[in-house]
């Protein structure tokens, strides 16, 4: 049995007339009659009562087969549409890794824009450090990551999508909080709260490099994985923190942010993926980011 048998049968069942059905199908009437006879022979039942040579009526079996044929063709159309949507990247799943830093200004807008364009794509989000994202990409647990170079795995594809300066977070009661801009050297005796280096060397090394330019190394007295935890410790008076400028969007009672007098290293955020694991959805996501960066 082939799909054309179903379409021919439905046409005859709806028209109840071979000539009208043949005209609707743009075929001659004799081949249509032959196809219906083949279908009945395959099924082993009569689908039509022949009232005349051309006019027919559905048998009880024919009425049942008509409803099933409708469902079969509807299911086929649904399968075709679903397959096409997945092939175009309009439906499917995208697993995204991200660091806490990108949630303060970059990621929310990107996710909102992508969901508006592709509402049928399921977004699965995982907060991971840069090193954890590298492993997750290697193990195919995520499709794409928002990470901070340098990366250990040089086989990964990466593209910079944001650069931002460093600023300092202080308790509002700190003497330096009265200044509009702060020199790096004024932090020489301060207790630093920092992100552990083994979870992502990029930001850590940039902060150390900034201090060493002023001939001192930061005195790290507390470490925390989450940026919001670091800011929370600053508000508790446990020390100061040098953070990317987007952290200013994290407003915390008792904490102020100040710019540096000196030019600071730029914290880079990169989109990271594996070309060999490309999917239509990931391709659309990367294309959207490319357009977004071009327009920004």
Residue pairs with C-beta under 8 A, 6 or more apart in sequence:
1 39
1 42
3 73
3 76
4 35
5 35
5 38
5 39
5 42
6 69
6 72
6 73
7 25
7 73
8 21
8 25
8 32
8 35
8 36
8 39
9 36
9 39
9 47
9 65
9 66
9 69
10 66
10 69
10 70
10 73
11 21
11 24
11 25
12 18
12 21
12 32
12 36
12 48
12 56
13 47
13 48
13 58
13 62
13 66
14 21
15 21
15 24
16 55
16 56
16 57
16 58
17 54
17 55
17 56
18 29
18 32
18 33
18 36
18 53
18 54
18 55
18 56
19 29
19 54
21 32
22 28
22 29
22 32
25 32
29 54
36 47
36 48
39 47
40 46
40 47
40 48
43 61
43 65
45 59
45 61
46 59
46 61
46 62
47 58
47 59
47 61
47 62
47 65
48 56
48 57
48 58
48 59
48 62
49 56
49 57
49 58
49 59
50 56
51 57
58 66
82 91
85 91
85 120
86 92
86 280
87 280
88 280
88 284
89 118
89 121
89 279
89 280
89 281
89 282
89 283
89 284
90 118
90 120
90 121
90 284
91 118
91 120
91 121
91 281
92 121
92 122
92 279
92 280
92 281
93 121
93 122
93 123
93 124
93 281
94 121
94 122
94 123
94 124
94 143
94 144
94 279
94 281
94 282
94 285
95 124
95 126
95 141
95 142
95 143
95 144
96 123
96 124
96 125
96 126
96 142
96 143
96 144
96 145
96 146
97 126
97 127
97 128
97 132
97 133
97 136
97 137
97 142
97 144
97 145
97 146
97 147
98 107
98 125
98 126
98 127
98 128
98 133
98 145
98 146
99 127
99 128
99 129
99 130
99 133
99 146
99 147
99 148
99 200
100 127
100 226
100 227
100 228
101 148
101 203
101 227
101 244
101 246
101 247
101 267
101 269
102 146
102 246
102 269
104 227
104 246
104 247
104 249
104 250
105 246
105 249
106 146
106 161
106 162
106 246
106 269
107 146
110 288
110 289
110 292
111 123
111 125
113 288
113 292
114 121
114 123
114 285
114 288
115 121
115 123
117 284
117 288
118 281
118 284
121 281
126 136
126 141
126 142
128 136
128 142
128 145
129 199
129 200
129 225
130 145
130 147
130 148
130 149
130 151
130 199
130 200
130 202
131 152
131 198
131 199
131 200
132 199
133 142
133 145
133 146
133 147
133 272
134 145
134 147
134 151
134 152
134 153
134 156
134 272
136 142
136 145
137 145
137 153
137 156
137 272
137 273
137 274
137 277
138 153
138 274
140 274
140 277
143 273
143 277
143 279
143 281
143 282
143 285
144 271
144 272
144 273
144 282
144 285
144 286
145 271
145 272
145 273
146 269
146 270
146 271
146 272
147 158
147 200
147 269
147 270
147 272
148 200
148 202
148 203
148 267
148 268
148 269
148 270
149 158
149 160
149 202
149 268
149 270
150 201
150 202
151 158
151 270
151 272
155 274
156 272
156 273
156 274
157 272
157 273
157 274
157 275
158 270
158 271
158 272
158 273
159 270
159 271
159 289
160 268
160 269
160 270
161 269
161 270
161 271
161 289
161 293
162 268
162 269
163 266
163 267
163 268
163 269
164 244
164 245
164 246
164 266
164 267
164 269
165 244
165 245
165 259
165 260
165 263
165 264
165 266
165 267
166 206
166 207
166 210
166 242
166 243
166 244
166 245
166 260
166 264
166 265
166 267
167 242
167 243
167 244
167 245
167 247
167 248
167 257
167 258
167 259
167 260
168 176
168 182
168 187
168 240
168 241
168 242
168 243
168 257
168 258
168 260
169 230
169 231
169 234
169 240
169 241
169 242
169 243
169 247
169 255
169 256
169 257
170 176
170 177
170 234
170 240
170 255
170 256
170 257
170 258
171 177
171 234
171 235
171 236
171 237
171 240
171 254
171 255
171 256
172 254
172 255
172 256
173 237
173 254
174 240
176 182
176 186
176 187
176 240
176 258
177 256
177 258
179 258
180 258
180 259
181 258
181 259
181 260
181 261
182 258
182 259
182 260
182 261
183 214
183 260
183 261
183 262
184 210
184 211
184 213
184 214
184 260
184 261
184 262
185 214
185 216
187 211
187 218
187 240
187 242
188 214
188 216
189 219
190 218
190 219
190 239
190 240
191 219
191 221
191 222
191 238
191 239
191 240
192 207
192 218
192 219
192 220
192 221
192 222
192 239
192 240
192 241
192 242
193 220
193 221
193 222
193 223
193 224
193 230
193 233
193 234
193 238
193 239
193 240
193 241
194 204
194 207
194 218
194 220
194 222
194 223
194 230
194 241
194 242
195 203
195 204
195 223
195 224
195 225
195 227
195 230
196 204
196 223
196 225
197 204
197 205
199 225
202 267
202 268
203 244
203 267
206 264
206 265
206 267
207 218
207 242
208 217
208 218
209 265
210 242
210 260
210 262
210 264
210 265
211 217
211 218
213 262
214 262
218 242
221 238
221 239
222 233
222 238
222 239
224 230
224 233
227 243
227 247
227 250
228 250
228 252
230 241
230 243
231 241
231 243
231 247
231 250
231 252
231 255
232 252
233 239
233 241
234 240
234 241
234 252
234 255
235 252
235 253
235 254
235 255
243 257
244 267
245 259
247 257
248 257
271 286
271 289
273 282
273 286
